[in-house]
Amino acid sequence: MNTQTHLLISAFLLTKPGQSGRNIAAIAGALAPDASIYALVIWSKINQIPESQVWNGYYWQQPWQLYGAISNSVPFYLLGLLLSLVFLNYSKSRPSVVSLAEPPPMNSKLWLWACVFFASCLLHITFDFPVHVEDAHRHFWPLSDWRFQSPISYWNSAHHGDLVQIIEFLGAVIMLSVLFMRFKALWVRSLLVIAGLAYVIMPLYWAWQFS
């Protein structure tokens, strides 16, 4: 699934107006599983490696496959979410006034933001899971190297990619409309417009790169 769609899904389900810390955590979590890809792109640009060589070569090689497994690890994000929930509940149960001999109460907001971050990471993986074929990730690393190779691809027309892109675009229009009404700040709405434009710009970019 396209990056902007992951961002929209997390924003649609996890963000709230006036809660900047929570919203940043949601956006960061939507991006985290693709961190290895961002690193690969930056590395390739620094080394002036052509796009076709990146995606047909380096992407499938080590250490990039390992980095992809780490950034898409469901066990890692589940553990992070469970620990964050435990510490969130613990911080809420601590008395508001403690003696000087005790450490100060944990900041509940920080643990809430951690919960939102890991939940957003898992949302990303949930929506990626059914739309990757040969480019499937090892979502259960380090417990297993198994990959679910779906019959459906989010980009490959040979595996219903055209239909998936239409559905993805329609879903994006709905989420953009709701988020545009939810958030009144001009800068947020400007980002939403940019996210919408990405559905036109990115296909043109990839067509140009591989033409």
N, C-alpha and C positions, 0 to 999 in steps of 0.2 A: 504494500500500500504506500502511496506517496506521502512524503514527509508532512506536507501541509494538511493532509487528511488526518494524520495522527495528531497533529497539533489541534485541529478543530474538534476531534473527538474528546480529547482530554479537556479542552476548554469548555466544551458543551456539557460534559458530565461532572467536572470537578471544580470549576472556577466559580467565584462569587464576587460581585461588585464590592469594592472597598476592602478586599482582603488580599493585599498585594503579595504578602509572603506565601499564602496558600496558592495564589495564581501562578507565581514564579515557579513554585515547586511542581505544579501540574504541567507547566510548559517544559520545564527541565526534564521531567520524567518521560514526557512524550518524545523527547529528543535522545535520551540516554541509550536506548537499544541500538540506535544507528551511530553511536559514537565512533565505532571502528570504521565505518564508511566515511565519516567526516575526516577522520585521521588519514585514511587512505587517499582521499581526494586532495587534502592539503599537502601530503607528502608527494603525491604525483605532480602537483602544480609546481612545488619547489624544485623538483627534479626534472620538470618539463617533459613528463611522460604523456604520450597521446592517450586520449580517452579510450579508444578502442583497445589499446594495449593494457590499460588498467582493468577494464571490465572483462576482457577475454583472457587475461593472463594473471596479473598480480592478485586480483580479487579471489581467485580460486587457489592460491598458493599460501604457504605458511610464510610469515606468522599471521597473515591477515585472516585466515580461516579460524585460527585460535582466538584472535581478538574478537571476531564476530560471535564465536561461541560464548565468550565471557560476557559480552555486552547484551546477549540475548538469552542469558541463563535464567530460566524460571525458578530453579531452586534458590539462586542468589537473591532474586527480588522477593520471593516468598519469605525467605528468612528475614530479609530486611523489613518487610511489612509486619511480620509477626513480632519481631523485637521492638519495632516502633510502637505497635499497639500495646505491648506489655509496659513499656516505659511511659507511654501516654497515660494509661490507667493508673500506673504507680504515681506519676506526678500529680494526678488529680486527687489521689487518696491521701497525699501528704498534708499535714496541717499547714495552715497559712502562716503561722507564727512558730518559729523554732528557736532553740537556744543558740548562743554563739558557738557552742561546742559542736553543733551539727552543721553539715553542709546546707546551703540554701536549697529550697525546693527546686526541682527541675522545671524548666520552662515548658509548660504544656503546649504552647504554640509551636515550639521547635519540633516536638514529637508529632504534633498534628501535621505539620508541613512534611515531615519525613514519611508519614503514612500516605499523604497525598502523592508524594513523589514516587514511592514504590507502587502504589495503586496505578498511577499513570503509566509507569514502565510496563506493568502487567497488562494494562489495556492495550498498549502498543502491540505487545506480543500476541494477545488474543485475536486482534484483528489482522495481524500478519499471518498467523498460523494457517488459515485455510486458503491463502492466495499465493503460495510459493511452490514452485514445482522443483526444477533442478537446482534452484538457488535457495532451497530451504535451509534454515539454520539448525544447529544442534541445540534445541531449546532446553534440553534436560542435562546439558553439561554442567558439572563434571560427573554426574551420576551415570550418564549414558551418552554415547555418540550418535544415537538414533536420530534420524531426520524424518519428518513427515513430508513426503513429496505429494502434495495435493494434485488432483487433476485440473485444478483451476489456478490460473496465474493472474496477477493484477496488471501485468503489462504485455504478456506474450499472447498475440492474437491466435496462435495455434492451440492455446489452452483457454479459450474464452476470454482473453484479455480485453477485447473490445467491449464486451458486455459488462465486464467488471468495471471498466473505466466509466461507462455510462452511469452505472449504479452509484459508483463512488462520487461522480460529479453531482448527481441529483441529491445524494445525501449531503454533500458539501454545501449546496445551495440552501438546503433547509437549515443546516447548522449555522451557516453564516447569517441567515436571516434572523434566527433566534438570538444569536450572540450580538448582532447589531442592535437589537431592541433591548437586550439585557444590559449592555454597557453603553453609557452615554458619553464617556470621555472621547475627545476628538482623536487622541493618539491611538487609542484602542481601536476605534473604528477605522483609522487609517491602516493599521496593521491587518485588519480583517479584509480591507479592500485589496491589499497587497497579496494576502493569502488567496483571494479569489482570482486575481490576475495570474497567479502561479499556475493555475490549471490551463492557461493558454500559453504562457511563456515557456514552461518546462517541456511540453511536447515539442515545441518548435526548436528548443535548444538541443534536445536529444536527436531530433531529425537532422539538424544541421551537423552535429558531431559525427553521426554515423552515415551521412549521405556520401 
